[in-house]
Amino acid sequence: MPKQVVEPGTVCFWVQGSSLALPFGPTPVSKGDECRLVTRCNVLGTIEDEPRRLKQVKQGMTIRVELLPGNA
């Protein structure tokens, strides 16, 4: 079921943008400290490590997202 408010570290597929959303904290559309996405997204799973580490990612940097064995 698509969701707009998720927990930090939730891996989401944003259908309208054909991309992954990896929320790790409040967004510009959040109310308080929640992770609110601009639109509803399909939840795929969770980030295994500390999601707030994504704050260090800058524009143009490359990150890798992979499915761990046994989680398909």
Secondary structure as UniProt FT lines:
FT   STRAND          3..6
FT   TURN            8..9
FT   STRAND          10..14
FT   TURN            15..18
FT   STRAND          19..21
FT   TURN            28..29
FT   TURN            32..33
FT   STRAND          35..46
FT   HELIX           51..56
FT   TURN            59..60
FT   TURN            69..70
//
